[in-house]
Amino acid sequence: MATASPSTTAAQPTHPVFSLLPDCTSLDQAKQIHAFALKSRFADDVSLLSKLVSSCTVRPTPSSMLYARKLFGEIPQPDTRLFNVMARGYSRSVDTTQPLRAVSLFVDVLNSGISPDAYSFSSLLKVCANGGALREGEQLHAYAIKLAVASNGFVSPTLINMYTACGDVDSARKVFDNVGDDRCVVAYNSMITGYIHLGWPNEGLSLFRELLASDVRPDDVTILSALSACALLGALDLGKWLHEYVKRNGFHKNVKANTALIDMYAKCGSLGDAVLVFENMKIRDTQAWSAMVVAYATHGSSAKAIRTFEEMKVEGVLPDEITFLGLLQACSHAGLVEEGYCFFRIMEEEYGIIPSIKHYGCMVDMLGRAGRLDQAYDLIIKSPIEPNPILWRTLLSACSSHDNIDMAKSVIKQIFELDHGHGGDYVVLSNMFAKAGRWDDVNLLRKMMGQRGAVKVPGCSSIEVESIVQEFFSGDGVNPICASLHRAVDELFEELKLAGYVPDTSLVHHEGMKDKDKELALRYHSEKLAITFGLLNTPPRTTIRVVKNLRVCKDCHAAAKLISSIFGRQIILRDVQRFHHFENGVCSCADFW
């Protein structure tokens, strides 16, 4: 590290105005003190300039960081400590242009002879992570290796975080593996969180198990990440084991851990356990209340979601944007259009919460389910927020549900202007054309889909049995488990037919395909495979829990109702939109989803 020059350690000016520096946290205040220093001939005082730089980086904005950079440039011999203050300011800023500015400053200080330390790299890598600047992050990584600090306890976790934030999980894992036996809990947390952020929850949980087998003790972040992975996978058994671990090791006193447990139980289909955690909490903050509102909403308990919001108000806890997302979902799943409009209005008028694009998405979904497609379209067009493809896709799905081809064509034009590489968009409109017998349009769409390289996401369902999560894909005949499952499914559906099941072959859209082949295509949907696997590998009368990555189809929904009745099983199926609780031949959604 470069040594501080004599001027750096000079005494601070004694004028009373300069005593305000420790409390100076805004750019205007810093400028006023700087202006006074200029008039008072203290402008060249290095100590004063250093403190002004620090004040500009406490709550950084693009303007305050520009001003801090200007002040930094006026210091004759800045040291590593002051550069780290600047780097930390860049890392706290939300401006996505900051990586280039931070790296540019890094080059300047290297040229001036200042030696960076571990803290320098830690802050700079955070800047790259925030801005998705992979190239700059790789260059910093190379320089950290040159200075032999890449395996430092501060640097390696931020390297892992930078790579995962930029989507490069392989490089992140290489950094993690190179740390070797000196891995700390922060390095584990960075890698586990990165896996989950990139949609690899199984890998995250595998690493969590490795941590438990080591001498490293997990902390709050580790527990929250592991619970998040369980929630994504619907791994209830492992989630329950984690709950016991939380209680044994004192994490149950943490409000965030309890909130994560509520979320985990709700997403794993065990609403009752989520309620128990919530009711046993001694302290409930906004996030805990919101998690409970969302839990009720996704399980179709719309009245309880709204009632929880009313209780939240009585307790004097202010709602946030997540609370209102839950309320709007509750209204959407129950067809409560007027109530939904009311919540959408009061969130801004009474609580000052500006609706985000997710809130508009809930409103479009609510109107679309209710068949009010024109209102949904107008809401998107008149929204003060620029619509994204997801918002338009929500309306496209509603058009499909209500067989409105004309509006679907208008909507898909809007989608293609923003993103024409999502295979599901082509499939939705193609199925609508096929249902209407417009095969020329179907063939045109399929050709367009191929030319643009758009790929349909395959249906995938997972089920946890004996703490192992099994995944099944629609029509999967490669998986050896699925090969034997097909025979079991065949036997099951012969039994279902005797009970009145009739396959809805109108859902299969292939020109010239015979009904027998359509029936087979429906039979091997991923959720049917997962449910059958559950029937074969779990004790009688136990609940079967399935997680699907797409929306459950009508035929699988009808089959699940019948299976729940014939076998006396409760089946809880979580699709991309909500939970379906099948019991005694009835679904909790009342066939409205």
C-alpha positions in Angstrom: 0.0 0.0 0.0 1.3 3.5 -0.8 2.2 5.5 2.2 0.2 8.6 3.0 1.9 11.9 2.1 2.5 14.5 4.9 -0.3 16.6 3.5 -2.8 13.7 3.8 -2.3 13.7 7.6 -2.5 17.4 8.0 -4.9 18.7 10.7 -8.4 19.5 9.7 -9.3 23.2 9.4 -10.7 24.5 12.7 -13.5 26.8 11.4 -16.9 25.7 12.9 -18.3 25.1 9.5 -15.9 22.1 9.0 -17.3 20.5 12.1 -20.4 19.7 10.0 -18.4 17.3 7.8 -19.2 14.1 9.8 -22.9 14.8 9.3 -22.6 15.7 5.7 -24.3 13.1 3.6 -25.8 15.0 0.6 -24.2 16.5 -2.5 -25.7 19.9 -1.8 -24.2 20.0 1.7 -20.8 18.9 0.4 -20.9 21.6 -2.3 -21.7 24.2 0.2 -18.8 23.3 2.5 -16.5 23.0 -0.5 -17.6 26.5 -1.7 -16.9 27.9 1.8 -13.5 26.2 1.8 -12.7 27.9 -1.6 -13.6 31.3 -0.2 -11.7 30.6 3.0 -8.6 29.4 1.2 -8.8 26.0 2.7 -9.5 24.4 -0.8 -6.0 22.8 -1.0 -6.3 21.1 2.4 -6.0 17.3 1.7 -7.7 16.3 4.9 -10.7 18.4 4.0 -10.9 17.2 0.4 -10.6 13.6 1.6 -13.5 14.0 4.0 -15.6 15.6 1.3 -14.9 12.7 -1.0 -16.1 10.3 1.8 -19.3 12.3 2.3 -20.2 12.1 -1.4 -19.9 8.3 -1.3 -22.1 7.6 1.7 -25.3 7.7 -0.2 -24.0 7.8 -3.8 -25.8 9.0 -6.8 -24.4 9.5 -10.3 -24.0 13.2 -9.6 -22.4 12.8 -6.2 -19.9 10.2 -7.6 -19.0 12.6 -10.4 -18.3 15.3 -7.9 -16.3 12.9 -5.7 -14.2 11.9 -8.7 -13.5 15.6 -9.3 -12.4 16.1 -5.7 -10.3 13.0 -5.8 -8.5 14.4 -8.9 -7.6 17.5 -6.9 -5.7 15.6 -4.2 -2.0 15.5 -5.1 -1.1 12.1 -3.7 -4.2 10.1 -2.8 -3.5 6.8 -1.0 -5.0 3.3 -1.3 -7.5 4.0 1.6 -9.0 7.0 -0.2 -9.2 5.0 -3.5 -11.1 2.3 -1.6 -13.6 4.9 -0.4 -14.2 5.8 -4.0 -14.5 2.2 -5.1 -16.9 1.5 -2.2 -19.0 4.5 -3.4 -19.2 3.1 -6.9 -20.2 -0.3 -5.5 -23.1 1.2 -3.6 -24.4 3.1 -6.6 -27.3 1.7 -8.7 -26.1 3.4 -11.9 -25.2 0.7 -14.5 -22.6 3.0 -16.1 -20.5 2.9 -12.9 -18.4 -0.2 -13.8 -16.6 1.7 -16.6 -16.1 4.7 -14.4 -14.7 2.6 -11.5 -12.4 0.6 -13.8 -11.2 3.8 -15.5 -10.3 5.3 -12.0 -8.6 2.0 -11.2 -6.3 2.3 -14.2 -5.5 5.9 -13.3 -4.5 5.1 -9.8 -2.4 2.2 -11.0 -0.6 4.6 -13.3 0.0 6.9 -10.4 1.8 4.2 -8.4 -1.0 3.4 -5.9 -1.1 -0.3 -5.0 -4.6 -1.8 -4.7 -5.4 -4.2 -1.8 -8.0 -6.9 -1.1 -10.6 -4.2 -0.2 -10.0 -2.5 -3.5 -10.8 -5.6 -5.5 -13.8 -6.5 -3.3 -15.5 -3.2 -4.0 -14.6 -3.1 -7.7 -15.9 -6.6 -8.3 -19.2 -5.6 -6.6 -19.4 -2.8 -9.1 -19.0 -5.2 -12.0 -21.6 -7.6 -10.5 -24.1 -4.7 -10.1 -23.6 -3.6 -13.7 -23.2 -7.1 -15.3 -19.7 -6.1 -16.5 -18.2 -9.6 -17.1 -15.3 -8.4 -19.3 -14.2 -5.8 -16.8 -14.6 -8.3 -14.0 -12.5 -10.9 -15.8 -9.7 -8.2 -16.2 -9.9 -7.5 -12.5 -9.7 -11.2 -11.7 -6.5 -11.5 -13.8 -4.9 -8.6 -12.0 -6.0 -10.0 -8.6 -4.2 -13.3 -9.5 -1.1 -11.3 -10.5 -1.1 -9.7 -7.1 -1.8 -13.0 -5.3 -5.0 -11.8 -3.7 -7.6 -13.7 -5.7 -8.0 -16.3 -2.9 -8.2 -13.7 -0.2 -11.2 -14.1 2.1 -12.6 -10.8 0.9 -11.9 -11.2 -2.8 -12.9 -14.8 -3.6 -16.6 -14.4 -2.5 -16.9 -11.2 -4.5 -15.4 -13.0 -7.5 -17.9 -15.8 -7.2 -20.7 -13.2 -6.8 -19.5 -11.2 -9.9 -19.4 -14.3 -12.1 -22.8 -15.6 -11.1 -24.3 -12.1 -11.4 -23.0 -12.1 -14.9 -24.4 -15.6 -15.6 -21.0 -17.4 -15.8 -21.6 -20.2 -13.2 -18.7 -22.3 -14.5 -16.1 -19.6 -13.8 -17.7 -19.0 -10.4 -17.4 -22.7 -9.5 -13.7 -22.7 -10.6 -13.0 -19.8 -8.2 -14.8 -21.6 -5.4 -12.9 -24.8 -6.0 -9.6 -23.0 -6.2 -10.1 -21.6 -2.7 -9.6 -25.1 -1.4 -9.8 -25.9 2.3 -9.7 -22.3 3.3 -13.3 -21.7 2.2 -15.3 -19.5 4.6 -19.0 -19.3 5.0 -19.1 -16.2 2.8 -17.6 -18.1 -0.1 -20.1 -20.9 0.4 -23.0 -18.4 0.6 -21.9 -16.7 -2.6 -21.8 -19.9 -4.5 -25.0 -21.3 -3.1 -26.8 -18.0 -3.7 -25.4 -17.9 -7.2 -26.7 -21.3 -8.1 -30.2 -20.4 -6.9 -30.1 -17.0 -8.7 -29.3 -18.8 -11.9 -32.0 -21.5 -11.4 -29.8 -24.4 -10.2 -31.4 -25.1 -6.8 -30.3 -28.8 -6.8 -26.7 -27.7 -7.1 -27.2 -25.1 -4.4 -28.6 -27.7 -2.0 -25.8 -30.2 -2.9 -23.3 -27.5 -1.9 -25.2 -26.8 1.3 -24.9 -30.4 2.3 -21.2 -30.2 1.6 -21.0 -27.2 3.9 -22.8 -29.0 6.7 -20.3 -31.9 6.4 -17.4 -29.5 6.7 -16.1 -27.5 9.7 -17.8 -24.3 8.4 -20.8 -23.1 10.4 -23.8 -21.8 8.3 -25.1 -18.3 9.1 -28.4 -16.6 8.4 -27.6 -16.1 4.7 -26.8 -19.8 4.3 -30.1 -20.8 5.9 -32.1 -18.3 3.8 -30.5 -19.5 0.6 -31.1 -23.2 1.4 -34.8 -22.5 2.2 -35.1 -20.6 -1.0 -33.7 -23.6 -2.9 -36.3 -25.9 -1.2 -39.0 -23.5 -2.1 -38.0 -23.5 -5.8 -37.9 -27.3 -5.9 -40.9 -27.9 -3.7 -38.7 -30.1 -1.5 -40.9 -30.3 1.6 -39.0 -33.1 3.4 -35.7 -31.3 3.2 -37.5 -28.0 4.1 -38.9 -29.6 7.2 -35.4 -30.9 8.1 -34.1 -27.4 7.7 -36.9 -26.1 9.9 -35.7 -28.4 12.7 -32.1 -27.3 12.1 -33.3 -23.7 12.4 -34.9 -24.4 15.7 -31.9 -26.4 17.1 -29.4 -23.7 16.2 -31.3 -20.6 17.3 -32.1 -19.2 13.8 -35.8 -19.3 14.7 -35.5 -16.0 16.5 -34.6 -14.3 13.2 -37.6 -12.7 11.6 -36.1 -13.2 8.1 -35.6 -16.9 8.7 -39.2 -17.3 9.8 -40.4 -15.3 6.8 -38.3 -17.6 4.5 -39.9 -20.6 6.3 -43.4 -19.3 5.5 -42.4 -18.8 1.9 -40.8 -22.3 1.7 -43.8 -24.1 3.3 -46.2 -22.2 1.1 -44.3 -23.0 -2.1 -43.9 -26.6 -1.1 -47.7 -26.9 -0.9 -48.0 -27.1 2.9 -50.1 -24.0 3.7 -50.9 -25.3 7.2 -47.2 -25.3 8.2 -46.8 -21.8 6.8 -49.7 -20.6 9.0 -48.2 -22.3 12.1 -44.8 -20.5 11.6 -46.6 -17.2 11.1 -48.8 -17.6 14.2 -45.8 -18.6 16.4 -43.8 -15.5 15.4 -43.4 -13.1 18.3 -42.3 -10.3 15.9 -44.0 -9.9 12.5 -42.7 -7.2 10.2 -44.0 -6.1 6.8 -42.2 -8.9 5.0 -43.7 -11.6 7.2 -47.2 -10.3 6.8 -46.7 -10.0 3.1 -45.4 -13.5 2.8 -48.6 -14.8 4.5 -50.8 -12.7 2.2 -49.0 -14.1 -0.9 -49.2 -17.7 0.6 -52.9 -17.5 0.9 -53.3 -16.0 -2.5 -51.3 -18.6 -4.4 -53.2 -21.4 -2.6 -56.5 -20.0 -3.7 -57.5 -18.8 -0.2 -58.4 -15.3 -1.5 -60.8 -14.4 1.4 -58.0 -15.3 3.9 -55.5 -13.3 2.0 -57.7 -10.2 2.2 -58.5 -10.9 5.9 -54.8 -11.1 6.7 -54.3 -7.7 5.1 -57.1 -6.2 7.3 -55.4 -7.8 10.4 -52.1 -6.3 9.2 -53.7 -2.8 9.2 -55.2 -3.3 12.7 -51.7 -4.2 14.0 -50.4 -1.0 12.6 -48.0 -2.6 10.1 -47.7 -0.8 6.8 -48.0 -2.8 3.6 -45.5 -2.8 0.8 -45.5 -3.6 -2.9 -45.3 -7.3 -2.2 -48.4 -7.1 0.0 -50.4 -5.6 -2.9 -49.0 -8.2 -5.3 -50.5 -10.8 -3.1 -53.8 -9.0 -2.8 -54.1 -8.6 -6.6 -53.2 -12.3 -7.1 -55.9 -13.2 -4.6 -58.4 -11.2 -6.5 -57.3 -12.6 -9.9 -57.6 -16.2 -8.7 -61.1 -15.6 -7.3 -62.5 -13.4 -10.1 -62.8 -10.4 -7.7 -62.4 -7.8 -10.3 -63.9 -4.8 -8.5 -62.0 -5.6 -5.3 -58.8 -5.8 -7.4 -59.4 -2.4 -8.9 -60.0 -1.1 -5.3 -56.6 -2.4 -4.1 -54.9 -1.2 -7.2 -56.2 2.3 -6.5 -55.5 2.5 -2.7 -51.9 1.3 -3.0 -50.9 4.6 -4.5 -53.6 6.9 -3.1 -53.4 5.8 0.5 -50.0 4.2 0.8 -47.9 6.1 -1.8 -46.8 2.9 -3.5 -46.4 3.4 -7.2 -47.6 0.3 -9.1 -44.8 -1.6 -10.8 -45.0 -3.6 -14.0 -45.7 -6.7 -11.8 -48.8 -5.0 -10.4 -50.0 -4.2 -13.9 -49.4 -7.8 -14.8 -51.7 -9.0 -12.0 -54.4 -6.6 -13.2 -54.1 -7.8 -16.8 -54.2 -11.4 -15.5 -57.3 -10.6 -13.4 -59.1 -8.9 -16.3 -58.1 -11.6 -18.7 -59.4 -14.5 -16.6 -62.7 -12.6 -16.2 -62.9 -12.3 -20.0 -62.6 -8.5 -20.0 -59.9 -8.6 -22.7 -60.6 -5.1 -24.1 -60.1 -3.6 -20.6 -56.9 -5.5 -20.2 -55.6 -4.3 -23.5 -56.4 -0.7 -22.7 -54.8 -1.0 -19.3 -51.5 -2.0 -21.0 -51.7 0.7 -23.7 -52.4 3.4 -21.1 -50.0 2.2 -18.5 -47.3 4.8 -17.6 -44.8 1.9 -17.5 -43.3 0.7 -20.8 -44.8 -2.8 -21.3 -42.5 -5.8 -21.4 -43.0 -9.1 -23.2 -44.2 -10.8 -20.0 -47.1 -8.3 -19.6 -48.2 -8.9 -23.2 -47.8 -12.7 -22.7 -50.2 -12.5 -19.8 -52.8 -11.1 -22.2 -51.9 -13.6 -24.9 -52.7 -16.4 -22.5 -56.1 -14.9 -21.7 -56.8 -14.6 -25.5 -56.1 -18.3 -25.8 -58.4 -19.1 -22.9 -61.2 -17.1 -24.5 -60.5 -18.1 -28.1 -60.0 -14.5 -29.2 -57.7 -14.9 -32.3 -58.0 -11.4 -33.5 -56.8 -9.8 -30.3 -54.1 -12.6 -30.0 -52.7 -11.6 -33.4 -52.5 -7.9 -32.3 -50.9 -8.9 -29.0 -48.3 -11.2 -30.6 -47.2 -8.3 -32.9 -46.5 -6.3 -29.7 -44.5 -9.2 -28.3 -42.4 -9.8 -31.4 -41.4 -6.2 -31.5 -39.8 -6.7 -28.0 -38.8 -10.4 -28.2 -39.3 -12.9 -31.0 -37.2 -15.7 -29.5 -39.6 -17.2 -27.0 -41.0 -20.4 -28.4 -44.1 -20.4 -26.1 -45.5 -17.4 -27.9 -45.6 -19.2 -31.3 -47.1 -22.3 -29.7 -50.0 -20.4 -28.0 -51.0 -18.7 -31.3 -50.4 -21.9 -33.3 -52.7 -23.9 -31.1 -55.4 -21.3 -31.5 -55.1 -21.4 -35.3 -55.1 -25.2 -35.2 -58.2 -25.3 -33.0 -59.9 -23.0 -35.6 -58.7 -25.3 -38.5 -56.4 -22.6 -39.9 -53.6 -25.0 -40.8 -51.8 -22.7 -43.3 -51.4 -20.2 -40.5 -50.1 -23.0 -38.2 -47.5 -24.0 -40.8 -46.4 -20.4 -41.3 -45.9 -19.9 -37.6 -43.9 -23.1 -37.2 -41.7 -22.1 -40.2 -41.2 -18.7 -38.6 -40.4 -20.3 -35.3 -37.7 -22.4 -36.9 -36.1 -19.5 -38.8 -35.8 -17.4 -35.7 -34.4 -20.3 -33.6 -37.2 -20.1 -31.1 -37.5 -23.2 -28.9 -40.5 -24.3 -26.8 -39.7 -25.0 -23.2 -40.6 -28.6 -22.5 -43.1 -29.4 -19.7 -41.3 -30.6 -16.6 -42.8 -31.8 -13.3 -40.9 -32.8 -10.2 -41.8 -34.8 -7.1 -39.9 -35.3 -3.8 -39.9 -38.9 -2.5 -37.7 -39.9 0.4 -35.9 -36.5 0.2 -34.9 -37.1 -3.4 -36.4 -34.8 -6.1 -37.3 -36.7 -9.3 -37.9 -34.7 -12.5 -40.1 -35.9 -15.5 -40.5 -34.3 -18.9 -43.6 -34.6 -21.1 -43.3 -37.6 -23.4 -39.9 -38.6 -21.8 -39.0 -42.0 -22.9 -35.2 -41.7 -22.3 -35.3 -41.6 -18.5 -35.2 -45.3 -17.5 -37.7 -44.5 -14.7 -40.1 -43.0 -17.3 -39.8 -46.1 -19.5 -41.3 -48.3 -16.8 -43.7 -45.5 -15.7 -45.3 -45.5 -19.1 -46.6 -49.0 -18.5 -48.0 -47.9 -15.1 -49.6 -44.9 -16.6 -51.3 -47.1 -19.2 -52.7 -49.3 -16.5 -53.8 -46.3 -14.5 -55.7 -44.6 -17.3 -57.5 -47.8 -18.2 -58.8 -47.7 -14.7 -59.7 -44.0 -15.0 -61.7 -44.7 -18.1 -63.8 -47.2 -16.2 -64.5 -44.4 -13.8 -65.7 -42.0 -16.6 -62.5 -40.3 -17.7 -62.5 -39.2 -21.3 -59.2 -37.8 -22.7 -59.7 -34.2 -24.1 -58.0 -34.8 -27.4 -59.1 -31.3 -28.6 -56.1 -30.0 -26.7 -53.6 -31.8 -29.1 -53.1 -29.8 -32.2 -51.5 -31.8 -35.0 -53.0 -31.9 -38.5 -54.0 -35.5 -39.5 -53.2 -37.0 -36.1 -55.5 -39.8 -35.1 -57.4 -39.6 -31.8 -55.5 -42.7 -30.5 -52.2 -40.9 -31.0 -53.6 -37.7 -29.5 -54.6 -39.7 -26.4 -51.1 -41.1 -26.0 -49.6 -37.6 -26.4 -51.9 -36.4 -23.5 -51.3 -39.5 -21.4 -47.5 -38.9 -21.0 -47.7 -35.3 -19.9 -45.1 -34.6 -17.2 -47.6 -34.0 -14.3 -49.3 -37.4 -15.1 -45.9 -39.1 -14.9 -45.1 -37.4 -11.6 -48.4 -38.2 -10.0 -48.2 -41.8 -11.1 -44.7 -42.0 -9.7 -46.1 -40.7 -6.4 -48.8 -43.3 -6.3 -46.3 -46.1 -6.8 -43.7 -44.9 -4.4 -45.5 -43.3 -1.4 -47.7 -45.0 1.3 -51.5 -45.1 0.7 -53.4 -42.0 1.9 -50.3 -39.8 1.9 -50.3 -36.5 0.1 -48.7 -36.3 -3.3 -47.0 -33.0 -4.1 -46.0 -32.1 -7.6 -44.3 -29.0 -9.0 -44.7 -28.1 -12.7 -42.7 -25.4 -14.7 -45.7 -24.5 -16.9 -49.4 -24.1 -16.5 -51.3 -27.4 -15.8 -53.4 -28.4 -18.8 -57.1 -29.0 -18.7 -56.8 -32.8 -19.3 -54.2 -33.2 -16.5 -56.4 -31.1 -14.2 -59.4 -33.4 -14.9 -57.4 -36.5 -14.5 -55.9 -35.3 -11.1 -59.4 -34.7 -9.8 -60.5 -38.2 -10.7 -57.3 -39.8 -9.3 -57.7 -38.0 -6.0 -61.2 -39.5 -5.7 -60.4 -43.1 -6.8 -57.2 -43.5 -4.6 -58.3 -41.4 -1.7 -55.2 -39.1 -2.1 -54.8 -35.4 -1.7 -52.8 -34.1 -4.7 -51.2 -30.7 -4.4 -50.0 -29.5 -7.8 -48.0 -26.2 -8.1 -47.9 -24.8 -11.6 -46.4 -21.6 -12.8 -49.4 -19.6 -11.7 -50.9 -21.1 -8.5 -51.5 -24.2 -6.3 -54.2 -26.7 -7.1 -55.4 -28.8 -4.1 -57.2 -32.0 -5.4 -59.2 -33.9 -2.9 -62.3 -36.2 -3.2 -62.6 -35.3 -6.9 -62.7 -31.6 -6.4 -60.0 -28.9 -6.9 -59.5 -25.9 -4.7 -59.5 -23.6 -7.7 -63.1 -24.5 -8.5 -62.0 -25.0 -12.1 -61.2 -21.2 -12.4 -57.5 -20.8 -13.1 
